[in-house]
């Protein structure tokens, strides 16, 4: 687990980010991009075991999740685990070369970025207000429904 902290403005909209990515070049590119945009902390994990260990010691504001890691090919299980953290769970951005392979119920837990992508496109996704859980989603669906 590589933990890279950078002193930044405490009100940084990116906050703390856990990057779960087994491609070291992409992971470092994502890290550099996030740091350049004011992320307060970036932790990089290349395996499911590392990710579980990181989540036991910290609660990131966001997780960039490669769903097909070299040690396990079931990143959606990790996404379900993160969802169980409740209404203040980290926001999830899925990073995958096979976006259509993510089950529909899991895809609803976060935004999907199809590889290859420019890491700069992650910044607005991570900076936006994170969802507050099922009640916020229910309220949003009720307010967007035609009367």
Secondary structure as a PSIPRED ss2 file (coil, helix, strand):
# PSIPRED VFORMAT (PSIPRED V4.0)

   1 X C   1.000  0.000  0.000
   2 X E   0.000  0.000  1.000
   3 X E   0.000  0.000  1.000
   4 X E   0.000  0.000  1.000
   5 X E   0.000  0.000  1.000
   6 X C   1.000  0.000  0.000
   7 X C   1.000  0.000  0.000
   8 X C   1.000  0.000  0.000
   9 X C   1.000  0.000  0.000
  10 X C   1.000  0.000  0.000
  11 X C   1.000  0.000  0.000
  12 X C   1.000  0.000  0.000
  13 X C   1.000  0.000  0.000
  14 X C   1.000  0.000  0.000
  15 X C   1.000  0.000  0.000
  16 X E   0.000  0.000  1.000
  17 X E   0.000  0.000  1.000
  18 X E   0.000  0.000  1.000
  19 X E   0.000  0.000  1.000
  20 X E   0.000  0.000  1.000
  21 X C   1.000  0.000  0.000
  22 X C   1.000  0.000  0.000
  23 X C   1.000  0.000  0.000
  24 X H   0.000  1.000  0.000
  25 X H   0.000  1.000  0.000
  26 X H   0.000  1.000  0.000
  27 X H   0.000  1.000  0.000
  28 X H   0.000  1.000  0.000
  29 X H   0.000  1.000  0.000
  30 X H   0.000  1.000  0.000
  31 X H   0.000  1.000  0.000
  32 X H   0.000  1.000  0.000
  33 X H   0.000  1.000  0.000
  34 X H   0.000  1.000  0.000
  35 X H   0.000  1.000  0.000
  36 X H   0.000  1.000  0.000
  37 X C   1.000  0.000  0.000
  38 X C   1.000  0.000  0.000
  39 X C   1.000  0.000  0.000
  40 X C   1.000  0.000  0.000
  41 X E   0.000  0.000  1.000
  42 X E   0.000  0.000  1.000
  43 X E   0.000  0.000  1.000
  44 X E   0.000  0.000  1.000
  45 X E   0.000  0.000  1.000
  46 X C   1.000  0.000  0.000
  47 X C   1.000  0.000  0.000
  48 X H   0.000  1.000  0.000
  49 X H   0.000  1.000  0.000
  50 X H   0.000  1.000  0.000
  51 X H   0.000  1.000  0.000
  52 X H   0.000  1.000  0.000
  53 X H   0.000  1.000  0.000
  54 X H   0.000  1.000  0.000
  55 X H   0.000  1.000  0.000
  56 X H   0.000  1.000  0.000
  57 X H   0.000  1.000  0.000
  58 X C   1.000  0.000  0.000
  59 X C   1.000  0.000  0.000
  60 X C   1.000  0.000  0.000
  61 X C   1.000  0.000  0.000
  62 X E   0.000  0.000  1.000
  63 X E   0.000  0.000  1.000
  64 X E   0.000  0.000  1.000
  65 X E   0.000  0.000  1.000
  66 X E   0.000  0.000  1.000
  67 X C   1.000  0.000  0.000
  68 X C   1.000  0.000  0.000
  69 X C   1.000  0.000  0.000
  70 X C   1.000  0.000  0.000
  71 X C   1.000  0.000  0.000
  72 X C   1.000  0.000  0.000
  73 X C   1.000  0.000  0.000
  74 X C   1.000  0.000  0.000
  75 X H   0.000  1.000  0.000
  76 X H   0.000  1.000  0.000
  77 X H   0.000  1.000  0.000
  78 X H   0.000  1.000  0.000
  79 X H   0.000  1.000  0.000
  80 X H   0.000  1.000  0.000
  81 X H   0.000  1.000  0.000
  82 X H   0.000  1.000  0.000
  83 X H   0.000  1.000  0.000
  84 X C   1.000  0.000  0.000
  85 X C   1.000  0.000  0.000
  86 X C   1.000  0.000  0.000
  87 X C   1.000  0.000  0.000
  88 X C   1.000  0.000  0.000
  89 X C   1.000  0.000  0.000
  90 X C   1.000  0.000  0.000
  91 X E   0.000  0.000  1.000
  92 X E   0.000  0.000  1.000
  93 X E   0.000  0.000  1.000
  94 X E   0.000  0.000  1.000
  95 X E   0.000  0.000  1.000
  96 X E   0.000  0.000  1.000
  97 X C   1.000  0.000  0.000
  98 X C   1.000  0.000  0.000
  99 X H   0.000  1.000  0.000
 100 X H   0.000  1.000  0.000
 101 X H   0.000  1.000  0.000
 102 X C   1.000  0.000  0.000
 103 X C   1.000  0.000  0.000
 104 X H   0.000  1.000  0.000
 105 X H   0.000  1.000  0.000
 106 X H   0.000  1.000  0.000
 107 X H   0.000  1.000  0.000
 108 X C   1.000  0.000  0.000
 109 X C   1.000  0.000  0.000
 110 X E   0.000  0.000  1.000
 111 X E   0.000  0.000  1.000
 112 X E   0.000  0.000  1.000
 113 X E   0.000  0.000  1.000
 114 X E   0.000  0.000  1.000
 115 X C   1.000  0.000  0.000
 116 X C   1.000  0.000  0.000
 117 X C   1.000  0.000  0.000
 118 X C   1.000  0.000  0.000
 119 X C   1.000  0.000  0.000
 120 X H   0.000  1.000  0.000
 121 X H   0.000  1.000  0.000
 122 X H   0.000  1.000  0.000
 123 X H   0.000  1.000  0.000
 124 X H   0.000  1.000  0.000
 125 X H   0.000  1.000  0.000
 126 X H   0.000  1.000  0.000
 127 X H   0.000  1.000  0.000
 128 X C   1.000  0.000  0.000
 129 X C   1.000  0.000  0.000
 130 X C   1.000  0.000  0.000
 131 X C   1.000  0.000  0.000
 132 X C   1.000  0.000  0.000
 133 X C   1.000  0.000  0.000
 134 X H   0.000  1.000  0.000
 135 X H   0.000  1.000  0.000
 136 X H   0.000  1.000  0.000
 137 X H   0.000  1.000  0.000
 138 X H   0.000  1.000  0.000
 139 X H   0.000  1.000  0.000
 140 X H   0.000  1.000  0.000
 141 X H   0.000  1.000  0.000
 142 X H   0.000  1.000  0.000
 143 X H   0.000  1.000  0.000
 144 X H   0.000  1.000  0.000
 145 X C   1.000  0.000  0.000
 146 X C   1.000  0.000  0.000
 147 X C   1.000  0.000  0.000
